[in-house]
Amino acid sequence: MSVQIDIDQARFNMIEQQIRPWDVLDGDVLATLSAVAREDFVPPEHKALAFSDMEIPLSKPSQAGLCMLAPRVEARLLQELNVKSSDHVLEIGTGSGYMAALLAYNAKRVVTVENNQSMAANARDNIEQAHIHNIELVQGDGAKVQTWAAFGPFDAIVLSGSVASVPQAFLQHLKPGGRLAAICGNEPVMCATVVTRGEDNAQGATFSQTTPWDTVAPRLSGFDEPSAFSF
């Protein structure tokens, strides 16, 4: 019993000391973070770090960069997406499956794509053990539209990791009113970038973009990088 009380207190502290101070104030998001057991998606060797303000490694050092994002970053992305019960959501970069679980708590359906085969298998186990039934996990290259296009279009798309810039091809797979959230740029400063698709008109699709906050995150594999040369 004491272990459960400690976990509940640690979760409470994570929300109140890390997440609220980072301007995550949406009641639905905070309720989701309380309800979805983050500790069940953390590798056993890192259970003690489940609620820490840090990225948690999901792989051996030889595969550096594969990690769970810090809780405040996950929470802020979730808030930006404003997922509704009717939404069909795409995530690129499943990792442990935790972000997919957060999305699935509010969405109608989540399609999540993971490039790493062993990680995809582990995430599938985590999702099944959590008894979540509205997640479709696809093992493949999420940077390639053909990997997941047949599941769309989507009300929301989230990239659970950083990219150099918003992949423009993804925007055509948003429904009108759909939102894409990604962390874009290069270290030492990256920006959370949120693109919203407006209603289509005679000229075609319209989009608006905001960059509401700065952070850094490990790279997602497979996405284009800018050339190191300038002329």
Residue pairs with C-beta under 8 A, 6 or more apart in sequence:
7 39
10 50
10 51
11 33
11 34
11 38
11 51
13 51
14 33
14 38
14 51
14 53
14 71
15 30
15 33
15 34
18 53
18 70
18 71
18 72
19 30
19 33
19 71
19 72
19 75
20 30
22 72
22 75
22 76
23 76
23 213
24 30
24 72
24 75
24 76
24 78
24 79
26 79
26 82
28 106
29 75
29 78
29 79
32 78
32 102
32 105
32 106
33 71
33 75
33 102
35 105
36 98
36 101
36 102
36 105
36 130
37 130
38 50
38 51
38 71
38 98
39 47
39 50
39 51
40 126
40 129
40 130
41 68
41 96
41 97
41 98
41 101
41 126
41 130
42 49
42 50
42 56
42 68
42 96
42 98
43 56
43 57
43 58
43 96
46 56
46 57
49 56
50 56
51 71
53 70
53 71
53 72
54 70
55 67
55 68
55 69
55 70
55 217
55 218
56 67
56 68
57 66
57 67
58 66
58 67
58 68
58 95
58 96
58 119
59 66
59 67
59 116
59 119
63 116
65 218
65 219
66 95
66 116
66 119
66 218
67 95
67 218
68 74
68 95
68 96
68 98
69 77
69 99
69 160
69 161
69 217
73 183
73 215
73 217
74 98
74 99
74 102
74 160
76 192
76 213
76 215
77 99
77 158
77 160
77 181
77 183
77 192
78 99
78 102
78 103
80 179
80 181
80 192
80 194
80 212
81 89
81 103
81 156
81 158
81 179
81 181
82 156
82 179
83 89
83 103
83 106
83 107
83 155
83 156
84 106
84 107
84 155
85 106
85 107
85 108
86 108
86 155
87 106
87 107
87 108
87 155
87 156
88 107
88 108
88 109
88 111
88 152
88 153
88 154
88 155
88 175
89 103
89 107
89 109
89 110
89 111
89 154
89 155
89 156
89 157
89 158
90 110
90 111
90 112
90 113
90 148
90 151
90 152
90 154
90 156
90 157
90 158
90 173
91 99
91 100
91 103
91 110
91 111
91 112
91 113
91 157
91 158
91 159
91 160
92 112
92 113
92 142
92 143
92 148
92 157
92 158
92 159
92 160
92 161
92 220
93 113
93 114
93 115
93 142
93 159
93 160
93 161
93 220
94 100
94 112
94 113
94 114
94 119
94 120
94 123
94 137
94 160
95 114
95 119
95 123
95 160
96 119
96 122
96 123
96 126
97 112
97 122
97 123
97 124
97 126
97 127
97 130
97 135
97 137
98 126
99 112
99 158
99 160
100 110
100 112
100 123
100 127
100 132
100 135
100 137
101 126
101 127
101 130
101 132
101 135
103 110
103 112
103 156
103 158
104 110
104 132
104 134
104 135
107 134
107 155
107 156
108 134
109 134
109 135
109 136
110 134
110 135
110 136
111 135
111 136
111 138
111 148
111 151
111 154
112 123
112 135
112 136
112 137
112 138
113 137
113 138
113 139
113 140
113 141
113 142
113 147
113 148
114 120
114 123
114 137
114 138
114 139
114 140
114 142
115 139
115 140
115 141
115 142
115 143
115 221
115 222
117 139
120 137
120 139
121 139
123 137
124 137
127 135
127 137
136 151
138 147
138 148
138 151
140 147
140 148
141 147
141 222
142 148
142 220
142 222
143 167
143 220
143 221
143 222
143 223
144 222
145 169
145 170
145 173
149 173
152 173
153 173
153 174
153 175
153 178
154 173
154 174
154 175
154 178
155 174
155 175
155 177
155 178
155 179
156 178
156 179
156 180
156 181
157 170
157 173
157 174
157 178
157 179
157 180
157 181
158 180
158 181
158 182
159 180
159 181
159 182
159 183
159 220
160 220
161 183
161 217
161 218
161 219
161 220
162 182
162 183
162 184
162 185
162 190
162 216
162 217
162 218
162 219
162 220
163 182
163 183
163 184
163 219
163 220
163 223
164 184
164 185
164 186
164 223
164 224
164 225
164 226
165 184
165 185
165 226
166 180
166 182
166 184
166 193
166 195
166 209
167 182
167 223
167 224
170 180
171 180
171 195
171 197
171 205
171 207
172 205
174 180
174 195
174 197
175 197
176 197
176 198
176 199
176 200
176 205
177 196
177 197
177 198
177 199
178 196
178 197
179 194
179 195
179 196
179 197
180 194
180 195
180 196
181 192
181 193
181 194
182 192
182 193
183 190
183 191
183 192
183 193
183 215
183 216
183 217
184 190
184 191
184 192
184 193
184 211
185 191
186 226
187 216
188 216
189 214
189 216
190 214
190 215
190 216
190 217
191 211
191 213
191 214
191 215
192 211
192 212
192 213
192 214
192 215
193 209
193 210
193 211
194 209
194 210
194 211
194 212
195 207
195 208
195 209
196 207
196 208
196 209
197 205
197 206
197 207
198 205
198 206
198 207
198 208
199 206
200 206
